[in-house]
Amino acid sequence: MSSQKYQVVTGPDREIEVILRGEAYVKVMDRVNLSKYQVGEDHESHGETGKVTQVRIKVPFLGRWFIIVDSGDEPKVSVEWRLLD
């Protein structure tokens, strides 16, 4: 699995925009769910369920969030992300 991880502190008043060069699954999750994801347990996340090249995601509460970009068996994709007002 080829995944990349980024951290951001944000809340529901802003969107996270992720732009990819290539297709990948994009998920945003808190620390508890990241730990579950990393060991293969069921977890909750926000984001797309299919491969995308661009996505905007809102999180439900203020906190530290982890952006996971997973391109599966494909090579790593180029990732650009930012917070939108």
N, CA, C and O atoms as CSV, one atom per row, in Angstrom:
chain,resi,resn,atom,element,x,y,z
A,1,MET,N,N,0.846,-1.175,0.000
A,1,MET,CA,C,0.000,0.000,0.000
A,1,MET,C,C,0.890,1.235,0.000
A,1,MET,O,O,1.833,1.328,0.785
A,2,SER,N,N,0.589,2.176,-0.876
A,2,SER,CA,C,1.357,3.409,-0.979
A,2,SER,C,C,0.516,4.551,-0.427
A,2,SER,O,O,-0.336,5.092,-1.132
A,3,SER,N,N,0.752,4.926,0.846
A,3,SER,CA,C,-0.042,5.993,1.430
A,3,SER,C,C,0.853,7.105,1.967
A,3,SER,O,O,2.003,6.884,2.346
A,4,GLN,N,N,0.288,8.295,1.983
A,4,GLN,CA,C,0.964,9.476,2.487
A,4,GLN,C,C,0.078,10.103,3.558
A,4,GLN,O,O,-1.147,10.025,3.472
A,5,LYS,N,N,0.691,10.729,4.572
A,5,LYS,CA,C,-0.059,11.278,5.692
A,5,LYS,C,C,0.357,12.728,5.930
A,5,LYS,O,O,1.541,13.064,5.896
A,6,TYR,N,N,-0.640,13.578,6.171
A,6,TYR,CA,C,-0.429,14.997,6.470
A,6,TYR,C,C,-1.276,15.357,7.678
A,6,TYR,O,O,-2.332,14.763,7.894
A,7,GLN,N,N,-0.819,16.333,8.476
A,7,GLN,CA,C,-1.556,16.769,9.663
A,7,GLN,C,C,-2.025,18.196,9.502
A,7,GLN,O,O,-1.350,19.021,8.886
A,8,VAL,N,N,-3.194,18.482,10.064
A,8,VAL,CA,C,-3.711,19.846,10.067
A,8,VAL,C,C,-4.605,20.021,11.298
A,8,VAL,O,O,-5.299,19.091,11.707
A,9,VAL,N,N,-4.580,21.210,11.877
A,9,VAL,CA,C,-5.514,21.562,12.944
A,9,VAL,C,C,-6.555,22.476,12.320
A,9,VAL,O,O,-6.230,23.549,11.813
A,10,THR,N,N,-7.803,22.045,12.362
A,10,THR,CA,C,-8.887,22.826,11.771
A,10,THR,C,C,-10.211,22.412,12.395
A,10,THR,O,O,-10.276,21.472,13.188
A,11,GLY,N,N,-11.255,23.126,12.025
A,11,GLY,CA,C,-12.591,22.832,12.531
A,11,GLY,C,C,-13.636,22.931,11.440
A,11,GLY,O,O,-13.302,23.048,10.261
A,12,PRO,N,N,-14.905,22.884,11.831
A,12,PRO,CA,C,-15.998,22.805,10.860
A,12,PRO,C,C,-16.217,24.088,10.061
A,12,PRO,O,O,-17.001,24.093,9.113
A,13,ASP,N,N,-15.544,25.163,10.426
A,13,ASP,CA,C,-15.725,26.418,9.705
A,13,ASP,C,C,-14.861,26.505,8.445
A,13,ASP,O,O,-14.971,27.467,7.685
A,14,ARG,N,N,-14.000,25.505,8.217
A,14,ARG,CA,C,-13.124,25.506,7.042
A,14,ARG,C,C,-13.162,24.145,6.358
A,14,ARG,O,O,-13.407,23.119,6.993
A,15,GLU,N,N,-12.913,24.159,5.048
A,15,GLU,CA,C,-12.822,22.917,4.274
A,15,GLU,C,C,-11.363,22.607,3.990
A,15,GLU,O,O,-10.540,23.511,3.851
A,16,ILE,N,N,-11.053,21.326,3.904
A,16,ILE,CA,C,-9.735,20.875,3.468
A,16,ILE,C,C,-9.875,20.510,1.993
A,16,ILE,O,O,-10.697,19.668,1.632
A,17,GLU,N,N,-9.079,21.141,1.154
A,17,GLU,CA,C,-9.088,20.804,-0.267
A,17,GLU,C,C,-7.822,20.021,-0.581
A,17,GLU,O,O,-6.719,20.444,-0.234
A,18,VAL,N,N,-7.986,18.884,-1.235
A,18,VAL,CA,C,-6.855,18.040,-1.615
A,18,VAL,C,C,-6.882,17.885,-3.134
A,18,VAL,O,O,-7.893,17.485,-3.712
A,19,ILE,N,N,-5.754,18.207,-3.772
A,19,ILE,CA,C,-5.618,18.088,-5.222
A,19,ILE,C,C,-4.474,17.122,-5.506
A,19,ILE,O,O,-3.382,17.256,-4.953
A,20,LEU,N,N,-4.737,16.150,-6.373
A,20,LEU,CA,C,-3.767,15.093,-6.658
A,20,LEU,C,C,-3.365,15.103,-8.122
A,20,LEU,O,O,-4.157,15.469,-8.990
A,21,ARG,N,N,-2.149,14.704,-8.386
A,21,ARG,CA,C,-1.730,14.379,-9.755
A,21,ARG,C,C,-1.748,12.861,-9.828
A,21,ARG,O,O,-0.794,12.195,-9.427
A,22,GLY,N,N,-2.824,12.338,-10.334
A,22,GLY,CA,C,-3.078,10.907,-10.316
A,22,GLY,C,C,-4.312,10.659,-9.462
A,22,GLY,O,O,-4.875,11.595,-8.894
A,23,GLU,N,N,-4.729,9.417,-9.369
A,23,GLU,CA,C,-5.913,9.061,-8.591
A,23,GLU,C,C,-5.517,8.341,-7.320
A,23,GLU,O,O,-4.563,7.563,-7.296
A,24,ALA,N,N,-6.274,8.615,-6.252
A,24,ALA,CA,C,-6.035,7.942,-4.977
A,24,ALA,C,C,-7.272,8.088,-4.101
A,24,ALA,O,O,-8.147,8.911,-4.374
A,25,TYR,N,N,-7.335,7.292,-3.059
A,25,TYR,CA,C,-8.365,7.433,-2.044
A,25,TYR,C,C,-7.892,8.495,-1.062
A,25,TYR,O,O,-6.728,8.505,-0.663
A,26,VAL,N,N,-8.798,9.388,-0.672
A,26,VAL,CA,C,-8.463,10.440,0.287
A,26,VAL,C,C,-9.391,10.307,1.485
A,26,VAL,O,O,-10.613,10.287,1.336
A,27,LYS,N,N,-8.808,10.219,2.667
A,27,LYS,CA,C,-9.581,10.129,3.899
A,27,LYS,C,C,-9.035,11.158,4.887
A,27,LYS,O,O,-7.843,11.465,4.880
A,28,VAL,N,N,-9.904,11.681,5.723
A,28,VAL,CA,C,-9.491,12.562,6.812
A,28,VAL,C,C,-10.037,11.953,8.097
A,28,VAL,O,O,-11.222,11.631,8.192
A,29,MET,N,N,-9.157,11.801,9.086
A,29,MET,CA,C,-9.583,11.173,10.338
A,29,MET,C,C,-8.850,11.771,11.531
A,29,MET,O,O,-7.797,12.393,11.387
A,30,ASP,N,N,-9.427,11.571,12.709
A,30,ASP,CA,C,-8.787,12.028,13.935
A,30,ASP,C,C,-7.762,10.991,14.394
A,30,ASP,O,O,-7.620,9.934,13.779
A,31,ARG,N,N,-7.048,11.303,15.483
A,31,ARG,CA,C,-5.953,10.433,15.949
A,31,ARG,C,C,-6.438,9.034,16.326
A,31,ARG,O,O,-5.779,8.047,15.999
A,32,VAL,N,N,-7.573,8.934,17.006
A,32,VAL,CA,C,-8.095,7.623,17.424
A,32,VAL,C,C,-8.355,6.744,16.204
A,32,VAL,O,O,-7.960,5.578,16.180
A,33,ASN,N,N,-9.018,7.300,15.197
A,33,ASN,CA,C,-9.324,6.519,13.998
A,33,ASN,C,C,-8.094,6.267,13.144
A,33,ASN,O,O,-8.023,5.248,12.456
A,34,LEU,N,N,-7.118,7.177,13.173
A,34,LEU,CA,C,-5.858,6.929,12.469
A,34,LEU,C,C,-5.164,5.696,13.053
A,34,LEU,O,O,-4.658,4.855,12.310
A,35,SER,N,N,-5.140,5.593,14.379
A,35,SER,CA,C,-4.515,4.425,15.027
A,35,SER,C,C,-5.208,3.131,14.596
A,35,SER,O,O,-4.544,2.131,14.325
A,36,LYS,N,N,-6.528,3.152,14.534
A,36,LYS,CA,C,-7.276,1.970,14.095
A,36,LYS,C,C,-6.964,1.648,12.633
A,36,LYS,O,O,-6.758,0.486,12.282
A,37,TYR,N,N,-6.928,2.667,11.790
A,37,TYR,CA,C,-6.633,2.504,10.367
A,37,TYR,C,C,-5.260,1.867,10.165
A,37,TYR,O,O,-5.092,0.981,9.326
A,38,GLN,N,N,-4.282,2.328,10.943
A,38,GLN,CA,C,-2.909,1.858,10.780
A,38,GLN,C,C,-2.732,0.381,11.140
A,38,GLN,O,O,-1.823,-0.273,10.629
A,39,VAL,N,N,-3.587,-0.147,12.009
A,39,VAL,CA,C,-3.484,-1.567,12.364
A,39,VAL,C,C,-4.556,-2.414,11.667
A,39,VAL,O,O,-4.718,-3.595,11.976
A,40,GLY,N,N,-5.282,-1.806,10.731
A,40,GLY,CA,C,-6.246,-2.555,9.939
A,40,GLY,C,C,-7.590,-2.781,10.593
A,40,GLY,O,O,-8.359,-3.631,10.141
A,41,GLU,N,N,-7.896,-2.036,11.655
A,41,GLU,CA,C,-9.191,-2.166,12.321
A,41,GLU,C,C,-10.231,-1.274,11.643
A,41,GLU,O,O,-9.891,-0.361,10.890
A,42,ASP,N,N,-11.511,-1.560,11.927
A,42,ASP,CA,C,-12.574,-0.684,11.446
A,42,ASP,C,C,-12.369,0.708,12.012
A,42,ASP,O,O,-12.003,0.863,13.177
A,43,HIS,N,N,-12.604,1.716,11.192
A,43,HIS,CA,C,-12.384,3.093,11.606
A,43,HIS,C,C,-13.384,3.996,10.904
A,43,HIS,O,O,-14.011,3.596,9.923
A,44,GLU,N,N,-13.530,5.204,11.406
A,44,GLU,CA,C,-14.391,6.195,10.783
A,44,GLU,C,C,-13.526,7.256,10.136
A,44,GLU,O,O,-12.480,7.627,10.669
A,45,SER,N,N,-13.963,7.745,8.981
A,45,SER,CA,C,-13.218,8.802,8.305
A,45,SER,C,C,-14.184,9.676,7.525
A,45,SER,O,O,-15.351,9.334,7.334
A,46,HIS,N,N,-13.672,10.800,7.084
A,46,HIS,CA,C,-14.424,11.722,6.250
A,46,HIS,C,C,-13.709,11.752,4.906
A,46,HIS,O,O,-12.481,11.699,4.852
A,47,GLY,N,N,-14.469,11.835,3.833
A,47,GLY,CA,C,-13.829,11.886,2.523
A,47,GLY,C,C,-14.513,11.004,1.517
A,47,GLY,O,O,-15.657,10.589,1.701
A,48,GLU,N,N,-13.803,10.724,0.456
A,48,GLU,CA,C,-14.346,9.983,-0.669
A,48,GLU,C,C,-14.166,8.477,-0.492
A,48,GLU,O,O,-13.186,8.019,0.096
A,49,THR,N,N,-15.114,7.730,-1.005
A,49,THR,CA,C,-15.016,6.279,-0.935
A,49,THR,C,C,-14.387,5.686,-2.190
A,49,THR,O,O,-14.020,4.511,-2.207
A,50,GLY,N,N,-14.262,6.491,-3.239
A,50,GLY,CA,C,-13.637,6.034,-4.483
A,50,GLY,C,C,-12.394,6.846,-4.782
A,50,GLY,O,O,-12.116,7.844,-4.117
A,51,LYS,N,N,-11.645,6.413,-5.790
A,51,LYS,CA,C,-10.441,7.148,-6.171
A,51,LYS,C,C,-10.828,8.491,-6.784
A,51,LYS,O,O,-11.756,8.575,-7.590
A,52,VAL,N,N,-10.107,9.537,-6.392
A,52,VAL,CA,C,-10.396,10.893,-6.849
A,52,VAL,C,C,-9.109,11.594,-7.264
A,52,VAL,O,O,-8.008,11.114,-6.995
A,53,THR,N,N,-9.267,12.728,-7.918
A,53,THR,CA,C,-8.123,13.590,-8.216
A,53,THR,C,C,-8.232,14.914,-7.465
A,53,THR,O,O,-7.241,15.630,-7.319
A,54,GLN,N,N,-9.447,15.244,-6.982
A,54,GLN,CA,C,-9.643,16.455,-6.198
A,54,GLN,C,C,-10.842,16.246,-5.296
A,54,GLN,O,O,-11.832,15.636,-5.699
A,55,VAL,N,N,-10.752,16.759,-4.059
A,55,VAL,CA,C,-11.854,16.603,-3.118
A,55,VAL,C,C,-11.798,17.733,-2.097
A,55,VAL,O,O,-10.726,18.240,-1.766
A,56,ARG,N,N,-12.970,18.113,-1.608
A,56,ARG,CA,C,-13.096,19.059,-0.493
A,56,ARG,C,C,-13.806,18.334,0.642
A,56,ARG,O,O,-14.843,17.701,0.444
A,57,ILE,N,N,-13.224,18.441,1.840
A,57,ILE,CA,C,-13.752,17.703,2.987
A,57,ILE,C,C,-13.923,18.656,4.160
A,57,ILE,O,O,-13.027,19.441,4.467
A,58,LYS,N,N,-15.086,18.583,4.817
A,58,LYS,CA,C,-15.336,19.325,6.053
A,58,LYS,C,C,-15.259,18.353,7.209
A,58,LYS,O,O,-15.741,17.224,7.115
A,59,VAL,N,N,-14.651,18.789,8.300
A,59,VAL,CA,C,-14.581,17.954,9.498
A,59,VAL,C,C,-15.635,18.432,10.500
A,59,VAL,O,O,-16.029,19.598,10.467
A,60,PRO,N,N,-16.096,17.547,11.390
A,60,PRO,CA,C,-17.216,17.903,12.259
A,60,PRO,C,C,-16.870,18.742,13.488
A,60,PRO,O,O,-17.754,19.375,14.066
A,61,PHE,N,N,-15.597,18.760,13.899
A,61,PHE,CA,C,-15.245,19.522,15.099
A,61,PHE,C,C,-13.790,19.983,15.028
A,61,PHE,O,O,-13.001,19.463,14.239
A,62,LEU,N,N,-13.449,20.962,15.860
A,62,LEU,CA,C,-12.101,21.496,15.920
A,62,LEU,C,C,-11.157,20.458,16.515
A,62,LEU,O,O,-11.459,19.847,17.540
A,63,GLY,N,N,-10.023,20.266,15.871
A,63,GLY,CA,C,-9.039,19.321,16.393
A,63,GLY,C,C,-7.917,19.083,15.405
A,63,GLY,O,O,-7.836,19.729,14.361
A,64,ARG,N,N,-7.048,18.138,15.757
A,64,ARG,CA,C,-5.956,17.718,14.876
A,64,ARG,C,C,-6.484,16.603,13.979
A,64,ARG,O,O,-6.994,15.590,14.458
A,65,TRP,N,N,-6.354,16.805,12.677
A,65,TRP,CA,C,-6.861,15.868,11.690
A,65,TRP,C,C,-5.716,15.373,10.827
A,65,TRP,O,O,-4.728,16.077,10.616
A,66,PHE,N,N,-5.861,14.153,10.333
A,66,PHE,CA,C,-4.850,13.529,9.495
A,66,PHE,C,C,-5.451,13.262,8.123
A,66,PHE,O,O,-6.488,12.611,7.994
A,67,ILE,N,N,-4.781,13.777,7.108
A,67,ILE,CA,C,-5.186,13.565,5.716
A,67,ILE,C,C,-4.396,12.358,5.215
A,67,ILE,O,O,-3.165,12.379,5.205
A,68,ILE,N,N,-5.098,11.317,4.804
A,68,ILE,CA,C,-4.468,10.105,4.284
A,68,ILE,C,C,-4.760,10.020,2.794
A,68,ILE,O,O,-5.916,10.049,2.371
A,69,VAL,N,N,-3.701,9.915,2.006
A,69,VAL,CA,C,-3.824,9.746,0.558
A,69,VAL,C,C,-3.258,8.369,0.233
A,69,VAL,O,O,-2.059,8.129,0.374
A,70,ASP,N,N,-4.129,7.472,-0.201
A,70,ASP,CA,C,-3.765,6.073,-0.431
A,70,ASP,C,C,-3.954,5.725,-1.898
A,70,ASP,O,O,-5.080,5.676,-2.393
A,71,SER,N,N,-2.851,5.483,-2.590
A,71,SER,CA,C,-2.931,5.129,-4.014
A,71,SER,C,C,-2.852,3.624,-4.228
A,71,SER,O,O,-2.662,3.165,-5.354
A,72,GLY,N,N,-2.997,2.859,-3.160
A,72,GLY,CA,C,-3.025,1.404,-3.272
A,72,GLY,C,C,-1.715,0.847,-3.787
A,72,GLY,O,O,-0.648,1.179,-3.273
A,73,ASP,N,N,-1.794,-0.005,-4.809
A,73,ASP,CA,C,-0.594,-0.619,-5.375
A,73,ASP,C,C,0.081,0.269,-6.418
A,73,ASP,O,O,1.144,-0.072,-6.937
A,74,GLU,N,N,-0.539,1.404,-6.722
A,74,GLU,CA,C,0.014,2.324,-7.711
A,74,GLU,C,C,1.142,3.148,-7.074
A,74,GLU,O,O,1.234,3.227,-5.849
A,75,PRO,N,N,1.993,3.759,-7.897
A,75,PRO,CA,C,3.042,4.639,-7.344
A,75,PRO,C,C,2.417,5.811,-6.601
A,75,PRO,O,O,1.264,6.170,-6.840
A,76,LYS,N,N,3.190,6.399,-5.701
A,76,LYS,CA,C,2.706,7.557,-4.963
A,76,LYS,C,C,2.315,8.667,-5.921
A,76,LYS,O,O,2.947,8.873,-6.957
A,77,VAL,N,N,1.253,9.380,-5.549
A,77,VAL,CA,C,0.797,10.509,-6.355
A,77,VAL,C,C,1.311,11.805,-5.730
A,77,VAL,O,O,1.632,11.847,-4.543
A,78,SER,N,N,1.385,12.847,-6.532
A,78,SER,CA,C,1.749,14.173,-6.037
A,78,SER,C,C,0.537,14.760,-5.331
A,78,SER,O,O,-0.571,14.719,-5.866
A,79,VAL,N,N,0.734,15.306,-4.130
A,79,VAL,CA,C,-0.362,15.797,-3.301
A,79,VAL,C,C,-0.161,17.270,-2.984
A,79,VAL,O,O,0.930,17.705,-2.615
A,80,GLU,N,N,-1.224,18.012,-3.136
A,80,GLU,CA,C,-1.254,19.411,-2.737
A,80,GLU,C,C,-2.516,19.578,-1.907
A,80,GLU,O,O,-3.582,19.126,-2.326
A,81,TRP,N,N,-2.428,20.214,-0.742
A,81,TRP,CA,C,-3.626,20.434,0.058
A,81,TRP,C,C,-3.573,21.832,0.661
A,81,TRP,O,O,-2.506,22.428,0.816
A,82,ARG,N,N,-4.762,22.337,0.995
A,82,ARG,CA,C,-4.856,23.659,1.626
A,82,ARG,C,C,-6.177,23.772,2.358
A,82,ARG,O,O,-7.107,22.998,2.131
A,83,LEU,N,N,-6.238,24.762,3.250
A,83,LEU,CA,C,-7.478,25.055,3.972
A,83,LEU,C,C,-8.199,26.179,3.253
A,83,LEU,O,O,-7.593,27.177,2.865
A,84,LEU,N,N,-9.506,26.001,3.080
A,84,LEU,CA,C,-10.351,27.018,2.454
A,84,LEU,C,C,-11.223,27.670,3.515
A,84,LEU,O,O,-11.670,27.012,4.454
A,85,ASP,N,N,-11.462,28.963,3.362
A,85,ASP,CA,C,-12.355,29.674,4.309
A,85,ASP,C,C,-13.794,29.444,3.959
A,85,ASP,O,O,-14.684,29.957,4.637
